[in-house]
Amino acid sequence: DFELTVVLPEETEPVNWVSVITNGDFEGEGATSFVAKENGGANAGAFLAPTITDAIGKDGSRGIKVTSYAGATNDWDAQFWIAASNTLSAGTKYRVSFDYRASAAVNVGTQAHGEPGAYQHWDAIGAPSFTTEWQHYEKSGVVSADMAKENGFKSIAFNLSKDKENDVEFYFDNIVFEA
C-alpha cells in the first residue's frame, strides 16, 4: 500500500482567477463594466457608460477618457468606476491592474461602492498617483467587511476632482479586475 498526502500552505494563491469585467482592454465593443460621471460639460452629473475612443490608450490603442472640470466642490464630483459583473462578499480575494495617465499630475483616491454611486468605504485600492506619462498600477487584497457592508463590494470608484482649479483629463486602458 502507498499513501500520498499533500499539504498546502495556508496562504496559497487561488488557482482559478475569474474576470469580473468585460472588455477591459477596450478593443471590443461596449463599456458595460465601466461608468463615468463628469462634473461639467454636456452631461454634467449624469452616470454614463464612457466612450471608448481610438488612439487614446496606451501605445495608441483604444482607451477611455474621463474629464474633471475646474470648479469642482468635492473630490468625488467627477468619478470613474470599474464595475464588477457580480457582487463580491467579505473575504473574497481580488486583484486589479490597469494602465493610466492624466493631462496633469494629480493624486486620486478610490472608494469601495456597491453599484456605482452606492458608497460603501473610503478606501478600495489605494490612491493612484497620476502623471502625464503612462504608468501601470496593481493592487490585490481581500474584500474587507467595511468594503462589503450593506450592499456588498461591486465597484471601484476613482474620485477624479482632487484638482479643483484646472480641467484634468484621465485616461484608462488594459483594466483587469479578477476575483
N, C-alpha and C positions, 0 to 999 in steps of 0.2 A: 504494500500500500504506500501511496505517496500523497502527501497533503501540502498544498502551497497556500500560504497566507500572505496577502499583500496589505501593507499598512501604509496609508497615505497621510502626509502631514495635514494638520487641521486647516492650514491656510492655503489649500490647493486652489488655484485659479479655476473658474468654470471652464469646461472644455468647449461647450457649445454656446458661444455668444450669439445672440439673436438681435438683428437690427430692429429698432422700434420706430424707424422713419423710412420714408421712400424718397428717392431722387436727391440724395444729399450732395451729389456731385453736380447737380443741375444740368446734366447733359440730356436727360429725358424730358418729358413734358410734365407740367404741373408742379405746384409747390404746396401741396396739401399738408405737408409736415411742418410748414413754416407760416408764421403770422407776423405782421408788422403793424405798428401804429406810429405815424409821424405826427409831430406837433405843429405842423404848418403845411402849406401847400393846399392843393385842391381837396385832399381827403383828410384834413387835419382831424385827429382824434378817432378816426374810424379804424376798426380792426380789419385788415386786408390781407389777402394772400399776396406776398411780394412778387414783383415781376422778375422772372428770370431773364437776364439780359446777356446777349452775346458780347464776348471780348472784354468783360469787366472782371472775370475771375482770375485766379492765379494762372500764370503762363498764358494769358489771353483766352482762356476757356470761358464758359458761361458761368455766371455767378448772380448774386443778389446784392442790391444796394438799398440801404435804408438811410434816410436823411433826418438828422436832428437840426431843427432850425433855431437860430438865435432867438432869445427872449423866453426860453422855457422857464417855468417856475420850479418844477421838480425834476430830479434825475430821471424819473420814470415817465416823463411827458412823451418822449419818443422811446419805443421799445421794439425789440425783435425777439421772437420766440422760436425755439426748436420744440416742436410738439410731438410727443410720442403717440403711437397709434393705440396704446393701451396704458392704463394707469399702473404705476409701479408702487408696490406697497413697501412699508418699512422693512428693512433687512435685505432688500433686493440689491445685488451688486450691479453697478452700471459703469460704463466708460463713454467718454465724449471726446471727440477731437474735431478740429476744423482749422482751416486757413483763414486768415483775417488781416485786414488793414483798414486805415481810415484816411481821410484827407488832411487830418491834423493829429498830433499826438494827444491822446486822452485816455484816462483810465475808465473802465466801465465795470459797474457792479452787476452781479447776477442774482436772481431770486428764483426760488422754487415756487412753481404755481401748480394748481390742478389744471383745469383748462386755461388757455391763455387769458389773462386778466383776473384769474381767481387766485390771488396772492396766498401763499402758504408760509414761506420762511424767507428771511432776509438774505440768506446765502445758499446758492445752488452749487456753482462750480468755481467759486473764487472770483477774482477781479482781473480779467484780461487787460493788459496794457497795450492799447492800440498805438501804432506808429504809421508813418506813410509807406513803410515797406511791408511786404507780405511776411507774415510770421505763422508759425504752427503752434496750436495750443492743444494740450492733452490733459484730461483730468479723469481719474477713476475713483470710485468710492462705493459706499454702501448708503442706500437711502435711509436717512435718519427718521426718527419719529416726528421731529419738527418739520421735515420736508414733506412728510406724507400725512400730516394731521388733517382732519376734516374731510378733504376731497381726494386724498392720495396725490402722489407726485406724478404729473403728466407732462409738464412743460418747463423749460428753462427760459427765463426772461432776462434779456440784456437791457439794462437801463442806460439808454444812449444819450441822455440830455445832461451829462455832467458839465460840459462846456456850455454855459448859458449865454455867452457873449457872441458866439460865432456859429454859422452853419457848419455842420460836420457831416460828411458822407461816410458811411460804414459799409464795408464790402465783406462778404462771406462766401466761402467756397469749400468744397470737399468735406462736408459735415458728416460725421459718423456719430450715432447715438445708439448704443447697444446695452442690453441687459442680459 
